[in-house]
Amino acid sequence: MEKEYRMSQARFEELTQELNYLKTTRSDEVAEQIKIARGFGDLSENSEYDEAKNEQGKLYSRIAELEEILQHVVIVDESNAPTNAVTIGCRVIVADAAGNEMPPYKIVGSQEADPMHGAISEESPFGKALLGAEEGEKVTVEAPSGSIVYTVKKIER
């Protein structure tokens, strides 16, 4: 079974725009870099040519990655999500065992995750533990240092 990539409509549109940019504008830029570098002479000792070819490889790799993601995307419709349980798209506030509240986290698909800005992947241990939990419920997160218990304080849409 193919992997599904769950994400919001906004993220889907961002990735579609990025793919379009890479296939058109960026692809032309890299082709021009290669063309210019070829003009510098012997390709076996031409670092500009090597760099341009490396850039082309990175470009094709990212294009293939985006095409794979967009072929297997599942758009999460946040409007139909239950309001009393943690789902993708909601913000959740949790407290540790001592009762200290953590900053709010938004539960997102793996392609939107940005832990430094409070966007936690549904596939992460923390995200998996929170999915489906209701306010007041205790969840256990399996971390490398051991199990950590959190209490779901508030769920926001």
N, CA, C and O atoms as a GROMACS GRO file, in nm:
protein
  628
    1MET      N    1   0.083  -0.118   0.000
    1MET     CA    2   0.000   0.000   0.000
    1MET      C    3   0.088   0.125   0.000
    1MET      O    4   0.188   0.133   0.072
    2GLU      N    5   0.051   0.220  -0.080
    2GLU     CA    6   0.126   0.345  -0.089
    2GLU      C    7   0.104   0.430   0.035
    2GLU      O    8  -0.002   0.425   0.098
    3LYS      N    9   0.204   0.507   0.069
    3LYS     CA   10   0.195   0.597   0.184
    3LYS      C   11   0.102   0.712   0.149
    3LYS      O   12   0.109   0.767   0.039
    4GLU      N   13   0.017   0.748   0.242
    4GLU     CA   14  -0.070   0.865   0.224
    4GLU      C   15  -0.005   0.983   0.293
    4GLU      O   16   0.054   0.970   0.400
    5TYR      N   17  -0.016   1.099   0.230
    5TYR     CA   18   0.036   1.223   0.287
    5TYR      C   19  -0.083   1.311   0.321
    5TYR      O   20  -0.147   1.367   0.232
    6ARG      N   21  -0.113   1.322   0.450
    6ARG     CA   22  -0.227   1.401   0.494
    6ARG      C   23  -0.184   1.545   0.514
    6ARG      O   24  -0.081   1.572   0.577
    7MET      N   25  -0.263   1.637   0.459
    7MET     CA   26  -0.230   1.779   0.472
    7MET      C   27  -0.353   1.864   0.447
    7MET      O   28  -0.456   1.817   0.399
    8SER      N   29  -0.339   1.991   0.482
    8SER     CA   30  -0.447   2.087   0.459
    8SER      C   31  -0.449   2.128   0.312
    8SER      O   32  -0.353   2.106   0.239
    9GLN      N   33  -0.559   2.186   0.271
    9GLN     CA   34  -0.572   2.235   0.134
    9GLN      C   35  -0.468   2.343   0.106
    9GLN      O   36  -0.412   2.348  -0.004
   10ALA      N   37  -0.441   2.428   0.204
   10ALA     CA   38  -0.342   2.535   0.186
   10ALA      C   39  -0.204   2.478   0.160
   10ALA      O   40  -0.133   2.527   0.072
   11ARG      N   41  -0.164   2.375   0.233
   11ARG     CA   42  -0.032   2.314   0.213
   11ARG      C   43  -0.026   2.244   0.078
   11ARG      O   44   0.076   2.249   0.010
   12PHE      N   45  -0.135   2.180   0.038
   12PHE     CA   46  -0.141   2.117  -0.094
   12PHE      C   47  -0.116   2.220  -0.204
   12PHE      O   48  -0.042   2.193  -0.298
   13GLU      N   49  -0.178   2.336  -0.192
   13GLU     CA   50  -0.160   2.441  -0.291
   13GLU      C   51  -0.017   2.494  -0.291
   13GLU      O   52   0.037   2.524  -0.397
   14GLU      N   53   0.044   2.506  -0.173
   14GLU     CA   54   0.185   2.550  -0.165
   14GLU      C   55   0.276   2.453  -0.238
   14GLU      O   56   0.363   2.495  -0.314
   15LEU      N   57   0.258   2.323  -0.215
   15LEU     CA   58   0.342   2.223  -0.279
   15LEU      C   59   0.319   2.219  -0.430
   15LEU      O   60   0.413   2.197  -0.507
   16THR      N   61   0.195   2.239  -0.472
   16THR     CA   62   0.164   2.242  -0.615
   16THR      C   63   0.234   2.361  -0.681
   16THR      O   64   0.289   2.348  -0.791
   17GLN      N   65   0.232   2.475  -0.615
   17GLN     CA   66   0.300   2.594  -0.668
   17GLN      C   67   0.451   2.573  -0.673
   17GLN      O   68   0.516   2.611  -0.770
   18GLU      N   69   0.507   2.511  -0.568
   18GLU     CA   70   0.651   2.483  -0.567
   18GLU      C   71   0.688   2.391  -0.683
   18GLU      O   72   0.788   2.415  -0.752
   19LEU      N   73   0.610   2.286  -0.705
   19LEU     CA   74   0.637   2.193  -0.814
   19LEU      C   75   0.631   2.266  -0.949
   19LEU      O   76   0.717   2.244  -1.034
   20ASN      N   77   0.532   2.349  -0.968
   20ASN     CA   78   0.520   2.425  -1.092
   20ASN      C   79   0.642   2.515  -1.113
   20ASN      O   80   0.697   2.521  -1.223
   21TYR      N   81   0.685   2.584  -1.007
   21TYR     CA   82   0.803   2.670  -1.015
   21TYR      C   83   0.928   2.590  -1.052
   21TYR      O   84   1.006   2.631  -1.138
   22LEU      N   85   0.946   2.475  -0.986
   22LEU     CA   86   1.065   2.394  -1.012
   22LEU      C   87   1.068   2.340  -1.154
   22LEU      O   88   1.174   2.334  -1.216
   23LYS      N   89   0.951   2.301  -1.206
   23LYS     CA   90   0.945   2.244  -1.341
   23LYS      C   91   0.961   2.349  -1.450
   23LYS      O   92   1.001   2.317  -1.562
   24THR      N   93   0.931   2.473  -1.419
   24THR     CA   94   0.938   2.577  -1.522
   24THR      C   95   1.058   2.667  -1.498
   24THR      O   96   1.164   2.647  -1.557
   25THR      N   97   1.042   2.765  -1.414
   25THR     CA   98   1.144   2.868  -1.392
   25THR      C   99   1.276   2.810  -1.347
   25THR      O  100   1.380   2.836  -1.408
   26ARG      N  101   1.276   2.732  -1.240
   26ARG     CA  102   1.402   2.682  -1.184
   26ARG      C  103   1.471   2.586  -1.279
   26ARG      O  104   1.594   2.588  -1.291
   27SER      N  105   1.396   2.503  -1.347
   27SER     CA  106   1.453   2.411  -1.444
   27SER      C  107   1.525   2.486  -1.555
   27SER      O  108   1.634   2.446  -1.597
   28ASP      N  109   1.466   2.595  -1.603
   28ASP     CA  110   1.529   2.678  -1.706
   28ASP      C  111   1.657   2.743  -1.654
   28ASP      O  112   1.757   2.752  -1.725
   29GLU      N  113   1.653   2.788  -1.528
   29GLU     CA  114   1.772   2.851  -1.469
   29GLU      C  115   1.888   2.753  -1.461
   29GLU      O  116   2.002   2.787  -1.494
   30VAL      N  117   1.860   2.631  -1.416
   30VAL     CA  118   1.966   2.530  -1.403
   30VAL      C  119   2.019   2.490  -1.541
   30VAL      O  120   2.139   2.471  -1.557
   31ALA      N  121   1.931   2.478  -1.639
   31ALA     CA  122   1.976   2.446  -1.775
   31ALA      C  123   2.068   2.555  -1.828
   31ALA      O  124   2.167   2.526  -1.896
   32GLU      N  125   2.037   2.680  -1.798
   32GLU     CA  126   2.121   2.792  -1.840
   32GLU      C  127   2.257   2.787  -1.769
   32GLU      O  128   2.360   2.816  -1.831
   33GLN      N  129   2.258   2.752  -1.640
   33GLN     CA  130   2.384   2.739  -1.566
   33GLN      C  131   2.474   2.632  -1.630
   33GLN      O  132   2.595   2.652  -1.644
   34ILE      N  133   2.414   2.522  -1.668
   34ILE     CA  134   2.490   2.414  -1.731
   34ILE      C  135   2.545   2.461  -1.865
   34ILE      O  136   2.661   2.435  -1.898
   35LYS      N  137   2.463   2.529  -1.941
   35LYS     CA  138   2.505   2.579  -2.071
   35LYS      C  139   2.624   2.675  -2.058
   35LYS      O  140   2.721   2.665  -2.133
   36ILE      N  141   2.615   2.766  -1.963
   36ILE     CA  142   2.724   2.863  -1.941
   36ILE      C  143   2.850   2.790  -1.896
   36ILE      O  144   2.960   2.820  -1.944
   37ALA      N  145   2.835   2.694  -1.803
   37ALA     CA  146   2.950   2.622  -1.750
   37ALA      C  147   3.020   2.539  -1.858
   37ALA      O  148   3.142   2.524  -1.855
   38ARG      N  149   2.943   2.485  -1.952
   38ARG     CA  150   3.004   2.409  -2.063
   38ARG      C  151   3.099   2.496  -2.144
   38ARG      O  152   3.198   2.448  -2.199
   39GLY      N  153   3.068   2.625  -2.151
   39GLY     CA  154   3.150   2.717  -2.228
   39GLY      C  155   3.285   2.745  -2.164
   39GLY      O  156   3.371   2.807  -2.227
   40PHE      N  157   3.306   2.700  -2.041
   40PHE     CA  158   3.433   2.725  -1.972
   40PHE      C  159   3.542   2.626  -2.010
   40PHE      O  160   3.654   2.637  -1.961
   41GLY      N  161   3.510   2.530  -2.096
   41GLY     CA  162   3.615   2.441  -2.144
   41GLY      C  163   3.603   2.299  -2.093
   41GLY      O  164   3.493   2.250  -2.068
   42ASP      N  165   3.717   2.234  -2.078
   42ASP     CA  166   3.728   2.093  -2.042
   42ASP      C  167   3.637   2.056  -1.924
   42ASP      O  168   3.654   2.107  -1.813
   43LEU      N  169   3.540   1.968  -1.949
   43LEU     CA  170   3.441   1.932  -1.847
   43LEU      C  171   3.500   1.850  -1.733
   43LEU      O  172   3.444   1.848  -1.624
   44SER      N  173   3.613   1.781  -1.757
   44SER     CA  174   3.672   1.698  -1.652
   44SER      C  175   3.734   1.781  -1.540
   44SER      O  176   3.751   1.731  -1.429
   45GLU      N  177   3.766   1.906  -1.567
   45GLU     CA  178   3.826   1.993  -1.465
   45GLU      C  179   3.743   2.120  -1.444
   45GLU      O  180   3.796   2.223  -1.402
   46ASN      N  181   3.616   2.112  -1.473
   46ASN     CA  182   3.530   2.229  -1.471
   46ASN      C  183   3.439   2.224  -1.348
   46ASN      O  184   3.335   2.158  -1.349
   47SER      N  185   3.477   2.294  -1.242
   47SER     CA  186   3.399   2.290  -1.118
   47SER      C  187   3.263   2.357  -1.133
   47SER      O  188   3.167   2.316  -1.068
   48GLU      N  189   3.254   2.458  -1.218
   48GLU     CA  190   3.124   2.523  -1.241
   48GLU      C  191   3.026   2.425  -1.303
   48GLU      O  192   2.908   2.422  -1.267
   49TYR      N  193   3.075   2.344  -1.397
   49TYR     CA  194   2.991   2.244  -1.463
   49TYR      C  195   2.947   2.138  -1.360
   49TYR      O  196   2.830   2.100  -1.356
   50ASP      N  197   3.041   2.091  -1.279
   50ASP     CA  198   3.008   1.992  -1.176
   50ASP      C  199   2.902   2.045  -1.080
   50ASP      O  200   2.807   1.974  -1.045
   51GLU      N  201   2.918   2.170  -1.039
   51GLU     CA  202   2.822   2.231  -0.947
   51GLU      C  203   2.684   2.244  -1.012
   51GLU      O  204   2.582   2.216  -0.949
   52ALA      N  205   2.681   2.284  -1.138
   52ALA     CA  206   2.554   2.298  -1.209
   52ALA      C  207   2.486   2.161  -1.225
   52ALA      O  208   2.364   2.151  -1.211
   53LYS      N  209   2.562   2.058  -1.253
   53LYS     CA  210   2.505   1.924  -1.264
   53LYS      C  211   2.454   1.873  -1.129
   53LYS      O  212   2.351   1.806  -1.122
   54ASN      N  213   2.525   1.906  -1.021
   54ASN     CA  214   2.478   1.870  -0.887
   54ASN      C  215   2.346   1.941  -0.856
   54ASN      O  216   2.253   1.881  -0.801
   55GLU      N  217   2.339   2.066  -0.893
   55GLU     CA  218   2.216   2.144  -0.873
   55GLU      C  219   2.101   2.082  -0.952
   55GLU      O  220   1.988   2.075  -0.904
   56GLN      N  221   2.130   2.037  -1.074
   56GLN     CA  222   2.028   1.973  -1.156
   56GLN      C  223   1.980   1.844  -1.090
   56GLN      O  224   1.860   1.814  -1.091
   57GLY      N  225   2.072   1.768  -1.032
   57GLY     CA  226   2.035   1.645  -0.961
   57GLY      C  227   1.944   1.672  -0.843
   57GLY      O  228   1.846   1.602  -0.821
   58LYS      N  229   1.977   1.776  -0.766
   58LYS     CA  230   1.893   1.815  -0.651
   58LYS      C  231   1.754   1.858  -0.698
   58LYS      O  232   1.653   1.824  -0.636
   59LEU      N  233   1.752   1.932  -0.807
   59LEU     CA  234   1.624   1.979  -0.863
   59LEU      C  235   1.537   1.861  -0.903
   59LEU      O  236   1.420   1.855  -0.867
   60TYR      N  237   1.593   1.767  -0.978
   60TYR     CA  238   1.515   1.651  -1.023
   60TYR      C  239   1.470   1.566  -0.905
   60TYR      O  240   1.361   1.510  -0.906
   61SER      N  241   1.554   1.557  -0.803
   61SER     CA  242   1.518   1.482  -0.682
   61SER      C  243   1.398   1.546  -0.612
   61SER      O  244   1.305   1.476  -0.572
   62ARG      N  245   1.401   1.677  -0.597
   62ARG     CA  246   1.289   1.748  -0.530
   62ARG      C  247   1.162   1.739  -0.614
   62ARG      O  248   1.053   1.723  -0.559
   63ILE      N  249   1.175   1.748  -0.747
   63ILE     CA  250   1.057   1.735  -0.832
   63ILE      C  251   0.995   1.596  -0.815
   63ILE      O  252   0.874   1.584  -0.802
   64ALA      N  253   1.078   1.492  -0.814
   64ALA     CA  254   1.027   1.356  -0.795
   64ALA      C  255   0.960   1.340  -0.659
   64ALA      O  256   0.856   1.275  -0.647
   65GLU      N  257   1.020   1.399  -0.556
   65GLU     CA  258   0.963   1.392  -0.421
   65GLU      C  259   0.826   1.460  -0.417
   65GLU      O  260   0.731   1.404  -0.362
   66LEU      N  261   0.816   1.578  -0.475
   66LEU     CA  262   0.689   1.650  -0.476
   66LEU      C  263   0.582   1.576  -0.556
   66LEU      O  264   0.466   1.570  -0.515
   67GLU      N  265   0.622   1.519  -0.670
   67GLU     CA  266   0.525   1.443  -0.749
   67GLU      C  267   0.472   1.323  -0.672
   67GLU      O  268   0.353   1.293  -0.678
   68GLU      N  269   0.560   1.255  -0.599
   68GLU     CA  270   0.520   1.141  -0.516
   68GLU      C  271   0.421   1.186  -0.409
   68GLU      O  272   0.318   1.122  -0.389
   69ILE      N  273   0.452   1.294  -0.341
   69ILE     CA  274   0.364   1.345  -0.235
   69ILE      C  275   0.229   1.383  -0.291
   69ILE      O  276   0.125   1.344  -0.237
   70LEU      N  277   0.229   1.458  -0.400
   70LEU     CA  278   0.103   1.509  -0.457
   70LEU      C  279   0.017   1.398  -0.518
   70LEU      O  280  -0.104   1.412  -0.527
   71GLN      N  281   0.078   1.288  -0.561
   71GLN     CA  282   0.002   1.176  -0.614
   71GLN      C  283  -0.072   1.100  -0.504
   71GLN      O  284  -0.176   1.038  -0.529
   72HIS      N  285  -0.020   1.106  -0.382
   72HIS     CA  286  -0.076   1.028  -0.273
   72HIS      C  287  -0.128   1.116  -0.159
   72HIS      O  288  -0.130   1.075  -0.043
   73VAL      N  289  -0.169   1.236  -0.192
   73VAL     CA  290  -0.213   1.331  -0.091
   73VAL      C  291  -0.358   1.300  -0.049
   73VAL      O  292  -0.441   1.259  -0.131
   74VAL      N  293  -0.385   1.322   0.077
   74VAL     CA  294  -0.521   1.315   0.130
   74VAL      C  295  -0.545   1.450   0.197
   74VAL      O  296  -0.480   1.484   0.296
   75ILE      N  297  -0.639   1.525   0.143
   75ILE     CA  298  -0.671   1.657   0.199
   75ILE      C  299  -0.757   1.636   0.323
   75ILE      O  300  -0.860   1.569   0.318
   76VAL      N  301  -0.715   1.694   0.433
   76VAL     CA  302  -0.788   1.682   0.558
   76VAL      C  303  -0.892   1.795   0.565
   76VAL      O  304  -0.857   1.913   0.561
   77ASP      N  305  -1.017   1.756   0.573
   77ASP     CA  306  -1.126   1.853   0.584
   77ASP      C  307  -1.150   1.880   0.731
   77ASP      O  308  -1.217   1.803   0.800
   78GLU      N  309  -1.095   1.992   0.778
   78GLU     CA  310  -1.102   2.024   0.921
   78GLU      C  311  -1.243   2.064   0.964
   78GLU      O  312  -1.273   2.061   1.084
   79SER      N  313  -1.329   2.100   0.870
   79SER     CA  314  -1.464   2.145   0.907
   79SER      C  315  -1.552   2.030   0.956
   79SER      O  316  -1.647   2.053   1.030
   80ASN      N  317  -1.521   1.906   0.917
   80ASN     CA  318  -1.600   1.791   0.960
   80ASN      C  319  -1.542   1.720   1.081
   80ASN      O  320  -1.597   1.619   1.126
   81ALA      N  321  -1.434   1.772   1.135
   81ALA     CA  322  -1.368   1.706   1.248
   81ALA      C  323  -1.449   1.723   1.376
   81ALA      O  324  -1.514   1.826   1.396
   82PRO      N  325  -1.447   1.622   1.462
   82PRO     CA  326  -1.517   1.636   1.591
   82PRO      C  327  -1.454   1.747   1.674
   82PRO      O  328  -1.332   1.767   1.670
   83THR      N  329  -1.536   1.817   1.748
   83THR     CA  330  -1.485   1.931   1.826
   83THR      C  331  -1.436   1.891   1.964
   83THR      O  332  -1.370   1.971   2.031
   84ASN      N  333  -1.466   1.771   2.009
   84ASN     CA  334  -1.429   1.732   2.145
   84ASN      C  335  -1.307   1.641   2.152
   84ASN      O  336  -1.270   1.596   2.260
   85ALA      N  337  -1.243   1.612   2.037
   85ALA     CA  338  -1.128   1.523   2.035
   85ALA      C  339  -1.016   1.585   1.951
   85ALA      O  340  -1.041   1.665   1.861
   86VAL      N  341  -0.893   1.547   1.982
   86VAL     CA  342  -0.777   1.596   1.909
   86VAL      C  343  -0.773   1.530   1.771
   86VAL      O  344  -0.773   1.408   1.759
   87THR      N  345  -0.770   1.614   1.667
   87THR     CA  346  -0.761   1.567   1.529
   87THR      C  347  -0.661   1.656   1.456
   87THR      O  348  -0.614   1.756   1.510
   88ILE      N  349  -0.628   1.618   1.334
   88ILE     CA  350  -0.542   1.702   1.253
   88ILE      C  351  -0.611   1.836   1.231
   88ILE      O  352  -0.731   1.842   1.201
   89GLY      N  353  -0.535   1.942   1.247
   89GLY     CA  354  -0.588   2.076   1.226
   89GLY      C  355  -0.624   2.149   1.354
   89GLY      O  356  -0.645   2.270   1.351
   90CYS      N  357  -0.632   2.078   1.465
   90CYS     CA  358  -0.670   2.147   1.589
   90CYS      C  359  -0.544   2.192   1.665
   90CYS      O  360  -0.434   2.140   1.645
   91ARG      N  361  -0.567   2.289   1.753
   91ARG     CA  362  -0.463   2.333   1.845
   91ARG      C  363  -0.494   2.268   1.979
   91ARG      O  364  -0.610   2.262   2.021
   92VAL      N  365  -0.391   2.221   2.044
   92VAL     CA  366  -0.412   2.154   2.172
   92VAL      C  367  -0.314   2.209   2.275
   92VAL      O  368  -0.197   2.233   2.245
   93ILE      N  369  -0.364   2.228   2.394
   93ILE     CA  370  -0.280   2.271   2.507
   93ILE      C  371  -0.276   2.155   2.604
   93ILE      O  372  -0.379   2.102   2.645
   94VAL      N  373  -0.154   2.116   2.642
   94VAL     CA  374  -0.135   2.006   2.734
   94VAL      C  375  -0.056   2.054   2.855
   94VAL      O  376   0.011   2.158   2.851
   95ALA      N  377  -0.065   1.977   2.962
   95ALA     CA  378   0.012   2.005   3.084
   95ALA      C  379   0.093   1.881   3.118
   95ALA      O  380   0.048   1.768   3.096
   96ASP      N  381   0.212   1.903   3.172
   96ASP     CA  382   0.294   1.789   3.213
   96ASP      C  383   0.243   1.733   3.346
   96ASP      O  384   0.143   1.782   3.399
   97ALA      N  385   0.310   1.633   3.398
   97ALA     CA  386   0.265   1.566   3.522
   97ALA      C  387   0.262   1.661   3.640
   97ALA      O  388   0.183   1.642   3.733
   98ALA      N  389   0.346   1.765   3.638
   98ALA     CA  390   0.348   1.862   3.748
   98ALA      C  391   0.240   1.969   3.732
   98ALA      O  392   0.225   2.055   3.819
   99GLY      N  393   0.164   1.964   3.622
   99GLY     CA  394   0.057   2.061   3.599
   99GLY      C  395   0.101   2.185   3.522
   99GLY      O  396   0.021   2.277   3.504
  100ASN      N  397   0.225   2.189   3.478
  100ASN     CA  398   0.275   2.304   3.401
  100ASN      C  399   0.224   2.297   3.257
  100ASN      O  400   0.250   2.200   3.186
  101GLU      N  401   0.151   2.401   3.216
  101GLU     CA  402   0.098   2.403   3.080
  101GLU      C  403   0.209   2.431   2.980
  101GLU      O  404   0.298   2.512   3.003
  102MET      N  405   0.202   2.360   2.867
  102MET     CA  406   0.297   2.378   2.757
  102MET      C  407   0.236   2.481   2.661
  102MET      O  408   0.116   2.508   2.667
  103PRO      N  409   0.318   2.538   2.573
  103PRO     CA  410   0.262   2.626   2.470
  103PRO      C  411   0.167   2.545   2.380
  103PRO      O  412   0.180   2.423   2.372
  104PRO      N  413   0.074   2.611   2.313
  104PRO     CA  414  -0.019   2.535   2.228
  104PRO      C  415   0.054   2.471   2.109
  104PRO      O  416   0.148   2.528   2.053
  105TYR      N  417   0.008   2.352   2.071
  105TYR     CA  418   0.062   2.281   1.957
  105TYR      C  419  -0.050   2.262   1.855
  105TYR      O  420  -0.165   2.239   1.892
  106LYS      N  421  -0.016   2.274   1.728
  106LYS     CA  422  -0.112   2.244   1.623
  106LYS      C  423  -0.076   2.106   1.568
  106LYS      O  424   0.041   2.081   1.536
  107ILE      N  425  -0.173   2.020   1.555
  107ILE     CA  426  -0.151   1.886   1.502
  107ILE      C  427  -0.169   1.895   1.350
  107ILE      O  428  -0.274   1.937   1.302
  108VAL      N  429  -0.066   1.854   1.276
  108VAL     CA  430  -0.066   1.867   1.131
  108VAL      C  431  -0.018   1.737   1.067
  108VAL      O  432   0.030   1.647   1.135
  109GLY      N  433  -0.032   1.728   0.935
  109GLY     CA  434   0.021   1.616   0.860
  109GLY      C  435   0.174   1.624   0.856
  109GLY      O  436   0.231   1.729   0.886
  110SER      N  437   0.238   1.515   0.821
  110SER     CA  438   0.385   1.510   0.827
  110SER      C  439   0.452   1.612   0.735
  110SER      O  440   0.562   1.658   0.765
  111GLN      N  441   0.388   1.649   0.625
  111GLN     CA  442   0.448   1.744   0.532
  111GLN      C  443   0.439   1.888   0.581
  111GLN      O  444   0.502   1.977   0.524
  112GLU      N  445   0.362   1.913   0.686
  112GLU     CA  446   0.346   2.048   0.739
  112GLU      C  447   0.417   2.066   0.873
  112GLU      O  448   0.419   2.177   0.927
  113ALA      N  449   0.475   1.961   0.925
  113ALA     CA  450   0.534   1.966   1.059
  113ALA      C  451   0.647   2.069   1.068
  113ALA      O  452   0.732   2.080   0.980
  114ASP      N  453   0.644   2.143   1.177
  114ASP     CA  454   0.748   2.242   1.208
  114ASP      C  455   0.751   2.256   1.360
  114ASP      O  456   0.696   2.352   1.415
  115PRO      N  457   0.816   2.162   1.429
  115PRO     CA  458   0.813   2.161   1.575
  115PRO      C  459   0.863   2.290   1.640
  115PRO      O  460   0.817   2.327   1.748
  116MET      N  461   0.956   2.358   1.576
  116MET     CA  462   1.009   2.482   1.633
  116MET      C  463   0.903   2.592   1.638
  116MET      O  464   0.917   2.689   1.713
  117HIS      N  465   0.798   2.577   1.557
  117HIS     CA  466   0.690   2.676   1.555
  117HIS      C  467   0.558   2.616   1.601
  117HIS      O  468   0.451   2.668   1.569
  118GLY      N  469   0.564   2.506   1.676
  118GLY     CA  470   0.445   2.449   1.738
  118GLY      C  471   0.358   2.365   1.648
  118GLY      O  472   0.245   2.335   1.684
  119ALA      N  473   0.407   2.326   1.529
  119ALA     CA  474   0.330   2.240   1.439
  119ALA      C  475   0.384   2.098   1.451
  119ALA      O  476   0.494   2.068   1.404
  120ILE      N  477   0.308   2.010   1.515
  120ILE     CA  478   0.352   1.875   1.546
  120ILE      C  479   0.287   1.776   1.450
  120ILE      O  480   0.166   1.780   1.428
  121SER      N  481   0.367   1.688   1.394
  121SER     CA  482   0.318   1.587   1.301
  121SER      C  483   0.230   1.485   1.372
  121SER      O  484   0.258   1.444   1.485
  122GLU      N  485   0.126   1.444   1.303
  122GLU     CA  486   0.039   1.338   1.354
  122GLU      C  487   0.113   1.206   1.360
  122GLU      O  488   0.068   1.114   1.429
  123GLU      N  489   0.227   1.193   1.290
  123GLU     CA  490   0.303   1.069   1.289
  123GLU      C  491   0.411   1.065   1.396
  123GLU      O  492   0.471   0.960   1.419
  124SER      N  493   0.437   1.178   1.463
  124SER     CA  494   0.537   1.181   1.569
  124SER      C  495   0.481   1.109   1.693
  124SER      O  496   0.360   1.095   1.706
  125PRO      N  497   0.567   1.064   1.782
  125PRO     CA  498   0.517   0.999   1.904
  125PRO      C  499   0.419   1.088   1.982
  125PRO      O  500   0.318   1.040   2.034
  126PHE      N  501   0.450   1.217   1.989
  126PHE     CA  502   0.363   1.311   2.061
  126PHE      C  503   0.229   1.324   1.989
  126PHE      O  504   0.123   1.320   2.052
  127GLY      N  505   0.234   1.340   1.858
  127GLY     CA  506   0.112   1.353   1.778
  127GLY      C  507   0.026   1.228   1.785
  127GLY      O  508  -0.096   1.237   1.800
  128LYS      N  509   0.089   1.111   1.773
  128LYS     CA  510   0.015   0.984   1.780
  128LYS      C  511  -0.056   0.969   1.914
  128LYS      O  512  -0.170   0.924   1.920
  129ALA      N  513   0.013   1.006   2.021
  129ALA     CA  514  -0.045   0.993   2.155
  129ALA      C  515  -0.165   1.086   2.172
  129ALA      O  516  -0.262   1.051   2.238
  130LEU      N  517  -0.157   1.205   2.111
  130LEU     CA  518  -0.264   1.302   2.128
  130LEU      C  519  -0.388   1.275   2.043
  130LEU      O  520  -0.499   1.307   2.084
  131LEU      N  521  -0.370   1.217   1.924
  131LEU     CA  522  -0.483   1.196   1.833
  131LEU      C  523  -0.595   1.118   1.901
  131LEU      O  524  -0.574   1.011   1.957
  132GLY      N  525  -0.715   1.174   1.895
  132GLY     CA  526  -0.832   1.110   1.952
  132GLY      C  527  -0.856   1.141   2.099
  132GLY      O  528  -0.962   1.109   2.152
  133ALA      N  529  -0.759   1.201   2.165
  133ALA     CA  530  -0.774   1.232   2.308
  133ALA      C  531  -0.875   1.346   2.326
  133ALA      O  532  -0.890   1.431   2.238
  134GLU      N  533  -0.942   1.346   2.439
  134GLU     CA  534  -1.040   1.451   2.472
  134GLU      C  535  -0.988   1.535   2.587
  134GLU      O  536  -0.893   1.497   2.656
  135GLU      N  537  -1.050   1.652   2.607
  135GLU     CA  538  -1.009   1.741   2.716
  135GLU      C  539  -1.018   1.667   2.849
  135GLU      O  540  -1.115   1.596   2.876
  136GLY      N  541  -0.915   1.684   2.931
  136GLY     CA  542  -0.909   1.620   3.061
  136GLY      C  543  -0.845   1.482   3.059
  136GLY      O  544  -0.811   1.428   3.164
  137GLU      N  545  -0.829   1.424   2.942
  137GLU     CA  546  -0.773   1.290   2.929
  137GLU      C  547  -0.621   1.293   2.942
  137GLU      O  548  -0.555   1.387   2.898
  138LYS      N  549  -0.567   1.188   3.004
  138LYS     CA  550  -0.422   1.173   3.016
  138LYS      C  551  -0.373   1.089   2.898
  138LYS      O  552  -0.434   0.989   2.860
  139VAL      N  553  -0.260   1.132   2.840
  139VAL     CA  554  -0.198   1.057   2.730
  139VAL      C  555  -0.054   1.026   2.768
  139VAL      O  556   0.010   1.103   2.840
  140THR      N  557  -0.005   0.914   2.720
  140THR     CA  558   0.132   0.874   2.748
  140THR      C  559   0.212   0.878   2.618
  140THR      O  560   0.174   0.815   2.519
  141VAL      N  561   0.322   0.952   2.621
  141VAL     CA  562   0.410   0.965   2.505
  141VAL      C  563   0.534   0.881   2.531
  141VAL      O  564   0.601   0.897   2.634
  142GLU      N  565   0.564   0.792   2.438
  142GLU     CA  566   0.684   0.709   2.450
  142GLU      C  567   0.801   0.788   2.392
  142GLU      O  568   0.809   0.810   2.271
  143ALA      N  569   0.891   0.831   2.479
  143ALA     CA  570   1.008   0.910   2.440
  143ALA      C  571   1.134   0.827   2.465
  143ALA      O  572   1.130   0.729   2.539
  144PRO      N  573   1.245   0.866   2.403
  144PRO     CA  574   1.370   0.792   2.426
  144PRO      C  575   1.408   0.783   2.574
  144PRO      O  576   1.470   0.686   2.617
  145SER      N  577   1.371   0.885   2.650
  145SER     CA  578   1.405   0.886   2.793
  145SER      C  579   1.304   0.810   2.878
  145SER      O  580   1.320   0.799   2.999
  146GLY      N  581   1.198   0.757   2.815
  146GLY     CA  582   1.095   0.684   2.888
  146GLY      C  583   0.957   0.742   2.859
  146GLY      O  584   0.942   0.831   2.776
  147SER      N  585   0.859   0.689   2.929
  147SER     CA  586   0.721   0.735   2.909
  147SER      C  587   0.697   0.867   2.981
  147SER      O  588   0.739   0.886   3.095
  148ILE      N  589   0.629   0.959   2.911
  148ILE     CA  590   0.595   1.089   2.968
  148ILE      C  591   0.443   1.103   2.961
  148ILE      O  592   0.383   1.079   2.857
  149VAL      N  593   0.383   1.143   3.072
  149VAL     CA  594   0.238   1.157   3.078
  149VAL      C  595   0.201   1.304   3.070
  149VAL      O  596   0.257   1.388   3.141
  150TYR      N  597   0.106   1.334   2.982
  150TYR     CA  598   0.052   1.470   2.967
  150TYR      C  599  -0.098   1.463   2.986
  150TYR      O  600  -0.161   1.359   2.965
  151THR      N  601  -0.156   1.576   3.026
  151THR     CA  602  -0.301   1.590   3.036
  151THR      C  603  -0.346   1.690   2.933
  151THR      O  604  -0.290   1.800   2.923
  152VAL      N  605  -0.447   1.654   2.854
  152VAL     CA  606  -0.502   1.745   2.754
  152VAL      C  607  -0.586   1.848   2.828
  152VAL      O  608  -0.687   1.814   2.890
  153LYS      N  609  -0.545   1.975   2.821
  153LYS     CA  610  -0.615   2.082   2.892
  153LYS      C  611  -0.723   2.148   2.807
  153LYS      O  612  -0.833   2.176   2.854
  154LYS      N  613  -0.689   2.172   2.679
  154LYS     CA  614  -0.783   2.246   2.594
  154LYS      C  615  -0.761   2.208   2.449
  154LYS      O  616  -0.648   2.190   2.404
  155ILE      N  617  -0.872   2.196   2.375
  155ILE     CA  618  -0.868   2.168   2.232
  155ILE      C  619  -0.936   2.285   2.162
  155ILE      O  620  -1.049   2.320   2.195
  156GLU      N  621  -0.866   2.345   2.066
  156GLU     CA  622  -0.921   2.459   1.992
  156GLU      C  623  -0.925   2.427   1.845
  156GLU      O  624  -0.838   2.356   1.794
  157ARG      N  625  -1.024   2.480   1.776
  157ARG     CA  626  -1.034   2.466   1.630
  157ARG      C  627  -0.992   2.593   1.565
  157ARG      O  628  -0.993   2.602   1.442
   0.00000   0.00000   0.00000
